Structures are given as structure tokens and as C-alpha cells.
Amino acid sequence: MQDASWGDLPKLDQPQGWIALHRLANTCMLLALTLAVVSGRLMKEEWLPKGELDHLAYYAHLIAWGVAIAALAFHLLLGVKVGGIPLLLSMVQWGKRDNDIPQIWLKAIKLSQSTPLRIIEAVVFGGIVLAFVLPVFSD
């Protein structure tokens, strides 16, 4: 999400409204996959073979994957709406375009300035760190 996306969400009769909805779908997918990684690290390998499906981490993992798959489907549908088939084809093309400059890609990454977006960034980065730290403290 970007700061301007929040204000553009109600404008679904205009292209920027659809683009904002597309960004929201991407953000939901990113958050859902973060939850899937963290909850997956909390699960124990012996739960599934024993039929122990009543753990909170297991439910969170399944729900996170369900939301991620729904967000991916929504992402693809909105990709057709926003950019059509050329946008979808550009997602699977590995080639470098003439105007691509890989040396400046990292310089183009900017962290958001608004509080809600900083919270989302902190949750994602914190989830990634938590996924690496959790195994240290597991039984």
C-alpha cells in the first residue's frame, strides 16, 4: 500500500481506485503469508500424524493460507482489470527491458511515512524475524 491508496479506495469508478484495491490485495497477501510463516514455525511435526488438529497455530496456519490463496486470486483478477493481459504476461517474463536499471532497484525502495503503513511494515519485518527466532525457543 501507499499513502495515497487509502484515499483512492472509494474511487472504484476510476483507474486509481482499482489500482488501490490491487495494492490492498497485495498487502493482504503479504500479511497472510507472514502469518503463515510464523504459525508454521509454531506447529509441531507430530500433530498431523496424531490427528491433533485442534491447536491454535494449526488453525492460524490454515486460515493464513486460505487468505493468501484468496488474495492471490484477487490479485490476478485485479491484474486483468488494471493492466489487462499485458500486465499478467509481464509478471511471468524473466527478460530485462530496455528501461530497466537493476543497479538502482534497491535505491527505489522507500519506506512509508504514514503510521498505518509503518505498522504493516513492522508486522511483516517482525514476523520474518520471529520466524527465525521461534525455533530457538521451541521444545
C-alpha positions in Angstrom: 0.0 0.0 0.0 1.0 3.6 -0.5 -0.3 6.6 1.4 -2.4 7.8 -1.4 -4.0 4.4 -1.9 -6.3 4.8 1.2 -7.9 7.8 -0.3 -8.3 6.2 -3.7 -10.1 3.1 -2.5 -13.6 4.6 -2.7 -13.0 5.7 -6.3 -13.7 2.3 -8.0 -15.2 4.1 -11.0 -11.7 5.4 -11.8 -8.5 3.6 -12.6 -6.7 4.8 -9.4 -9.5 3.1 -7.3 -8.8 -0.3 -9.0 -5.1 0.2 -8.6 -5.6 1.0 -4.9 -7.7 -2.2 -4.5 -4.9 -4.1 -6.3 -2.4 -2.8 -3.8 -4.7 -3.7 -0.9 -4.9 -7.3 -2.2 -1.1 -7.4 -2.4 -0.8 -6.1 1.1 -3.3 -8.7 2.4 -1.4 -11.5 0.7 1.9 -10.3 2.2 0.3 -10.2 5.7 -1.3 -13.6 5.3 1.9 -15.2 4.2 3.7 -13.6 7.1 1.2 -15.2 9.4 1.5 -18.5 7.6 5.3 -18.5 8.1 5.1 -17.6 11.8 2.3 -20.0 12.6 4.0 -22.7 10.6 7.1 -22.3 12.8 4.9 -22.7 15.8 3.5 -26.1 14.7 4.9 -29.4 15.7 5.5 -32.2 13.1 3.8 -34.8 15.2 0.4 -33.0 15.3 -0.9 -34.0 11.9 0.0 -37.8 12.1 -1.6 -38.0 15.5 -4.7 -36.2 14.3 -4.2 -33.3 16.7 -5.8 -30.6 14.6 -7.2 -28.5 17.5 -4.1 -26.3 18.1 -4.4 -22.6 17.6 -1.2 -22.5 15.5 -2.7 -25.1 13.1 -5.9 -23.1 12.6 -4.0 -19.9 12.1 -1.8 -21.6 9.5 -4.8 -22.9 7.6 -6.6 -19.6 7.7 -3.5 -17.7 6.7 -3.0 -20.0 3.6 -6.7 -19.6 2.7 -6.5 -15.8 2.9 -3.2 -15.9 0.9 -4.8 -18.0 -1.9 -7.9 -15.8 -2.0 -5.7 -12.7 -2.1 -3.6 -14.3 -5.0 -6.8 -15.0 -6.9 -8.0 -11.4 -6.3 -4.5 -10.1 -7.3 -4.7 -12.0 -10.6 -8.3 -10.8 -11.3 -7.4 -7.2 -10.5 -4.3 -7.5 -12.6 -6.6 -8.3 -15.6 -8.8 -5.4 -14.7 -6.0 -2.9 -14.1 -3.5 -3.8 -16.8 -5.0 -6.5 -18.8 -3.2 -9.4 -20.4 0.0 -7.5 -21.0 0.4 -6.9 -17.2 -0.2 -10.6 -16.4 2.3 -11.6 -19.1 4.9 -9.1 -17.7 4.6 -11.0 -14.3 6.0 -14.2 -15.8 8.5 -12.7 -18.2 12.1 -13.0 -16.9 13.7 -10.8 -19.5 15.2 -7.4 -18.8 13.5 -4.5 -20.6 15.4 -1.6 -22.1 14.4 0.9 -19.4 15.3 -1.5 -16.5 18.3 -0.5 -14.4 18.9 -3.2 -11.8 21.6 -1.2 -10.1 19.1 1.4 -8.9 16.3 -1.0 -7.8 17.4 -1.0 -4.1 17.6 2.8 -4.2 14.0 3.0 -5.4 12.7 1.2 -2.3 11.2 3.8 0.1 9.6 3.1 3.5 6.3 4.7 4.0 5.8 7.8 6.1 2.3 7.2 7.4 1.7 5.4 10.7 -0.7 2.7 9.4 1.8 1.7 6.7 4.7 1.7 9.1 2.7 -0.7 11.4 2.2 -3.0 8.4 5.9 -2.9 7.6 6.8 -3.5 11.2 4.4 -6.5 11.4 5.9 -8.1 8.2 9.5 -7.5 9.2 8.8 -8.6 12.8 7.1 -11.7 11.5 10.1 -12.6 9.4 12.4 -12.1 12.4 10.1 -14.0 14.6 10.0 -17.0 12.2 13.8 -17.3 12.6 13.8 -16.8 16.4 10.9 -19.2 17.3 12.8 -22.4 16.6 15.5 -21.4 19.1 12.9 -21.4 21.9 10.8 -24.4 20.8 10.9 -27.6 22.8 
